[in-house]
Amino acid sequence: MFLTDKNIIVFNELDSTNNYAKQLVREKAAQGTVVLAHYQESGRGQVGNFWESERDKNLLFSVLLYPGFLEAGKQFYISKVVSLALADVLKQHLNDVKIKWPNDIYVGEKKIAGILIENTVKGIALDSSIVGVGVNVNQEEFLSDAPNPVSMKQLLKKEFEIQDILKAFLQKLENYIEILREGRLEKVDAEYFQALFRNEGLHPYRKDGKEFSARIAGIGSFGQLQLEEPDGNVTEYMFKEVEFVV
């Protein structure tokens, strides 16, 4: 299988697991290699955002993939299957787990996990994907100005074994990667849309400081969020071109 015989490299502290993983890609480290850190000095979220995580409390890791079977233009499928795998794991413990486009994981109206994927392309296909994941597991207090973080412990009032969550995620991801390899893209599309945060009804969004209501009509081939306003007008947005009002 795709991620069998995983090599997990554990650090007490790193600046960023994705940064270290980039070095491993240059060294041709094996597919499925995992970089796990108990603490990140400079954990990164999407578009340079900072990821807050208390030492030894949360799951912080990156995993190396070499999905050369996937066309470069379909690289958003990596984001889809990673977010689906993580959502599936969290659903084993929590209710109302959703994927907030493009790949944040929410429980209700609160963010419990984030994903940062960095792809490289060779010719017409993907060459490598570094999948960085942060899950709020046992942290009880958040000090940054992030608007809505939450942890598994805050929700369920008990401690979780961090490595168990990692193992479950890697198993789920392996299954989804195999679905991609088999070319079953419609299955991934359907599951991703079904798992989306606010995938039904009208909800508030904001663009250039102005709020408007829309429903999610679909996801474009490059990962664009397709929003339909009450007048029937559909507009596509790339990441950071529009924001959810939460």
C-alpha positions as CSV (number, residue, x, y, z in Angstrom):
1,M,0.0,0.0,0.0
2,F,0.9,3.6,-0.5
3,L,2.1,4.5,3.0
4,T,3.0,1.1,4.4
5,D,6.2,0.9,6.5
6,K,6.1,4.5,7.5
7,N,9.2,6.1,8.9
8,I,8.3,8.5,11.7
9,I,11.0,11.1,12.7
10,V,10.2,12.6,16.1
11,F,11.6,16.0,17.3
12,N,11.1,17.7,20.7
13,E,11.2,21.0,18.9
14,L,11.4,22.3,15.3
15,D,10.8,25.6,13.6
16,S,8.3,23.9,11.2
17,T,7.7,20.3,10.3
18,N,7.0,21.4,6.7
19,N,10.4,23.1,6.5
20,Y,12.2,20.0,7.7
21,A,10.1,17.9,5.3
22,K,11.3,20.0,2.4
23,Q,14.9,19.0,3.2
24,L,13.8,15.4,3.2
25,V,12.3,15.7,-0.2
26,R,15.5,17.1,-1.5
27,E,17.3,14.0,0.0
28,K,14.7,11.7,-1.7
29,A,13.3,10.4,1.6
30,A,10.8,7.6,1.3
31,Q,7.2,8.2,0.5
32,G,5.1,8.2,3.7
33,T,7.9,9.6,5.8
34,V,6.5,11.5,8.8
35,V,8.1,14.4,10.6
36,L,6.5,14.8,14.0
37,A,7.3,17.7,16.5
38,H,6.2,18.1,20.1
39,Y,6.6,21.9,19.6
40,Q,7.0,24.2,16.6
41,E,8.7,27.6,17.0
42,S,7.3,28.9,13.7
43,G,4.3,26.7,12.9
44,R,2.7,27.9,9.7
45,G,-0.9,28.0,8.5
46,Q,-2.2,29.1,5.1
47,V,-0.7,32.2,3.5
48,G,1.9,32.6,6.3
49,N,-0.6,32.6,9.2
50,F,0.8,31.5,12.5
51,W,-0.4,28.2,14.1
52,E,-0.5,28.4,17.9
53,S,0.3,25.2,19.8
54,E,1.3,24.6,23.4
55,R,4.3,22.3,23.9
56,D,3.5,18.6,24.1
57,K,-0.2,19.2,23.8
58,N,-1.1,18.8,20.2
59,L,-0.5,16.8,17.0
60,L,1.9,18.6,14.7
61,F,3.4,16.7,11.8
62,S,4.1,16.6,8.1
63,V,4.0,13.6,5.8
64,L,5.8,13.2,2.4
65,L,3.9,12.1,-0.6
66,Y,5.0,11.5,-4.2
67,P,1.7,11.4,-6.2
68,G,3.3,11.3,-9.6
69,F,0.1,9.5,-10.9
70,L,-1.8,12.8,-10.5
71,E,-1.9,15.5,-13.1
72,A,-0.6,18.9,-11.9
73,G,-3.9,20.5,-12.7
74,K,-5.6,18.1,-10.3
75,Q,-3.4,18.9,-7.3
76,F,-6.4,20.1,-5.3
77,Y,-7.4,16.5,-4.9
78,I,-4.5,16.1,-2.5
79,S,-6.1,18.8,-0.3
80,K,-9.5,17.1,-0.6
81,V,-8.3,13.6,0.5
82,V,-6.1,14.9,3.3
83,S,-9.0,17.0,4.7
84,L,-11.4,14.0,4.3
85,A,-9.0,11.7,6.1
86,L,-8.6,14.0,9.0
87,A,-12.3,14.7,9.2
88,D,-13.0,11.0,9.3
89,V,-10.6,10.5,12.2
90,L,-12.1,13.3,14.2
91,K,-15.6,12.1,13.5
92,Q,-14.7,8.9,15.4
93,H,-14.6,11.1,18.6
94,L,-16.7,14.2,17.8
95,N,-20.0,15.3,16.3
96,D,-20.6,18.0,13.7
97,V,-17.1,17.8,12.1
98,K,-16.9,19.7,8.8
99,I,-14.3,20.8,6.3
100,K,-14.2,24.6,6.0
101,W,-13.1,25.3,2.5
102,P,-10.4,24.8,1.4
103,N,-9.1,22.5,4.2
104,D,-9.6,23.7,7.8
105,I,-11.4,21.3,10.0
106,Y,-14.3,22.7,12.1
107,V,-16.4,21.3,14.9
108,G,-19.5,23.4,14.9
109,E,-18.4,27.0,14.5
110,K,-14.9,26.4,15.9
111,K,-11.6,25.4,14.3
112,I,-9.9,22.2,15.6
113,A,-7.3,21.5,12.9
114,G,-5.5,23.1,10.0
115,I,-3.7,21.8,6.9
116,L,-0.9,23.3,4.9
117,I,0.0,21.5,1.6
118,E,3.0,22.4,-0.4
119,N,3.2,20.8,-3.8
120,T,6.0,20.6,-6.5
121,V,5.3,19.9,-10.1
122,K,7.5,18.0,-12.6
123,G,6.3,18.2,-16.2
124,I,2.6,17.7,-16.3
125,A,2.4,15.7,-13.1
126,L,2.8,16.3,-9.4
127,D,6.3,15.5,-8.1
128,S,5.9,15.8,-4.4
129,S,3.4,16.9,-1.8
130,I,4.3,18.0,1.7
131,V,1.2,17.6,3.9
132,G,1.5,19.6,7.1
133,V,-1.2,19.1,9.7
134,G,-1.9,20.6,13.1
135,V,-4.7,19.2,15.3
136,N,-5.7,20.8,18.7
137,V,-5.7,17.7,20.9
138,N,-5.0,18.4,24.6
139,Q,-4.5,22.1,24.8
140,E,-6.9,23.8,27.2
141,E,-6.2,27.5,26.7
142,F,-5.4,29.5,23.6
143,L,-3.6,32.8,23.9
144,S,-3.3,34.1,20.3
145,D,-5.9,36.3,18.7
146,A,-7.1,33.5,16.5
147,P,-10.9,34.0,16.6
148,N,-12.3,30.5,17.2
149,P,-9.9,27.7,18.2
150,V,-11.0,24.6,20.1
151,S,-9.4,21.3,21.1
152,M,-10.6,17.8,21.6
153,K,-9.9,18.0,25.3
154,Q,-12.0,21.2,25.6
155,L,-14.9,19.5,23.9
156,L,-14.8,16.1,25.5
157,K,-13.1,16.9,28.9
158,K,-10.5,14.1,28.6
159,E,-6.9,13.5,27.4
160,F,-6.1,11.8,24.1
161,E,-3.1,9.9,23.0
162,I,-1.6,12.0,20.2
163,Q,0.2,9.1,18.4
164,D,-3.1,7.2,18.1
165,I,-4.7,10.0,16.2
166,L,-1.6,10.2,13.9
167,K,-1.8,6.4,13.2
168,A,-5.5,6.6,12.4
169,F,-5.0,9.5,10.1
170,L,-2.2,7.8,8.1
171,Q,-4.4,4.7,7.7
172,K,-7.3,6.9,6.4
173,L,-5.0,8.9,4.1
174,E,-3.6,5.7,2.6
175,N,-7.1,4.6,1.7
176,Y,-8.0,7.9,0.1
177,I,-4.7,8.0,-1.9
178,E,-5.5,4.6,-3.2
179,I,-9.0,5.9,-4.4
180,L,-7.2,8.7,-6.2
181,R,-4.7,6.3,-7.8
182,E,-7.6,4.3,-9.1
183,G,-9.0,7.4,-10.7
184,R,-12.2,7.5,-8.7
185,L,-12.3,11.2,-8.6
186,E,-16.1,11.6,-8.6
187,K,-16.2,9.7,-5.3
188,V,-13.8,12.1,-3.8
189,D,-15.7,15.1,-5.2
190,A,-19.0,13.8,-3.7
191,E,-17.5,13.0,-0.3
192,Y,-15.7,16.4,-0.1
193,F,-18.8,18.4,-0.9
194,Q,-20.9,16.4,1.5
195,A,-18.4,17.1,4.3
196,L,-18.2,20.9,3.6
197,F,-18.9,23.4,6.3
198,R,-22.1,25.3,5.4
199,N,-22.8,23.2,2.3
200,E,-26.5,23.8,2.6
201,G,-28.5,27.1,2.6
202,L,-27.5,30.7,2.5
203,H,-24.7,32.0,4.7
204,P,-22.8,35.2,5.1
205,Y,-19.5,35.9,3.3
206,R,-17.2,38.9,3.0
207,K,-15.3,40.3,0.1
208,D,-13.3,43.5,0.1
209,G,-15.0,44.4,3.4
210,K,-18.5,44.0,2.1
211,E,-20.8,41.2,3.4
212,F,-23.2,39.2,1.1
213,S,-25.2,36.1,1.4
214,A,-24.7,33.0,-0.8
215,R,-24.8,29.3,-0.9
216,I,-22.0,26.9,-1.9
217,A,-22.9,25.8,-5.5
218,G,-19.8,23.7,-6.0
219,I,-16.0,23.4,-6.1
220,G,-14.1,24.2,-9.3
221,S,-11.5,21.9,-10.8
222,F,-8.6,24.0,-9.3
223,G,-10.3,24.2,-5.9
224,Q,-12.3,27.4,-6.5
225,L,-15.2,28.0,-4.2
226,Q,-18.3,28.6,-6.3
227,L,-20.8,30.8,-4.5
228,E,-24.4,31.4,-5.8
229,E,-26.1,34.6,-4.6
230,P,-29.9,34.8,-4.2
231,D,-30.3,36.3,-7.7
232,G,-28.7,33.2,-9.2
233,N,-25.4,34.8,-10.0
234,V,-22.5,32.3,-9.5
235,T,-18.9,33.6,-8.8
236,E,-15.8,31.6,-8.4
237,Y,-13.3,32.5,-5.7
238,M,-9.7,31.4,-5.1
239,F,-8.4,31.0,-1.6
240,K,-8.3,34.4,0.3
241,E,-10.4,36.1,-2.3
242,V,-13.5,35.6,-0.1
243,E,-14.0,34.8,3.6
244,F,-16.6,33.1,5.7
245,V,-18.3,35.3,8.3
246,V,-18.0,33.1,11.3
